[in-house]
Amino acid sequence: MSDRRHEWISKRAYAIWEEQGRPNGRNGEHWRQAVAERDALERTQASVDGREVLVKFRPKPQRPELPRDGWLTPTAKAG
């Protein structure tokens, strides 16, 4: 991680902590939120004239996880 990126994330995580009333024990949550915000910023950029946002990367929508075969035993079936 570059020094500039790390510094931005650190400052943002601190700001999130302050915004939420300085709670104890949630630093990991604040750090992950700051990383997610930075990733979103890095994936987008404004066009030269500022009228639109160009997306560099769009993550694929997550498909819901399907149950595995055999997760329901024949004796436990409802009906």
C-alpha positions, 0 to 999 in steps of 0.5 A: 500500500502506498504511503499516500493511500495509507495516510488517506485511509488512516485519516478517514478511519479516524474521522469515521471514529470521531463521527460515531462518537469515538466508540471503543473496540471498533477500529477494525470496522472503521478501517474496513469502511475507510478502505472500501471508500478509498477503493470506490474513489479509485475505481471512479474518476470524473470526465475532463469536463466534469459532467460524468463519472467514468468507471474503471472497474465495476464489480460483478453483482454477487450471486446469492450462495445456493445451498449445497446438494445434500444439505437437507436430509430426507428425514428432515424434509418438511411437508 
